């Protein structure tokens, strides 16, 4: 059993501070919302630190608190208005093509909005942060098979959302081309008359 010393909390948090803060920003899609989530999760973790029985489980315990806080906030309708990804949410190198970066951000926003908050957390932990399935399963209290199935379903939902958005954009582009050609034909016809 861990002793109830609050200094231990800060000592354990120090090496994880930046990573967990960035994880919160990735989950919410913006710096401000991510920082709010991070602050809420830290307060909750600090208050419940005495319940942590094994120091070696601190990392998974803290991420579990963050994911649960995120899921709770997502359930609130007010919060839902602030969870889209913004330009501030992702790092963009100085030499990056801004048009291409914007397209990537839009695609990521479409993909992540198609999955539940829990699946979003699992995807980000596994695909972005590089957590192994075993650690994620321990953190969220589900079997490895359930985590793998969740990853599979989330990837499929994300893929379908991207394909659907792509098809919609292609249909819109086609209608613009047809309208333009119709206008050009009408202009040519009127100039002949």
Secondary structure, DSSP 8 states (H G I E B T S, - for coil): -----HHHHHHHHHTTHHHHHHHHHHHHSSHHHHHHHHHHHHHHHHHTGGG---GGGHHHHHHHHHHHHHHHHHHSHHHHTT-S--GGGS---TTS-HHHHHHHHHHHHHHHHTS-HHHHHHHIIIIIS---HHHHHHHHT--HHHHHHHHHHHHHHHHHHHHHHHHHHHHHHHHHHHHHHHHHHHHHHHHH-
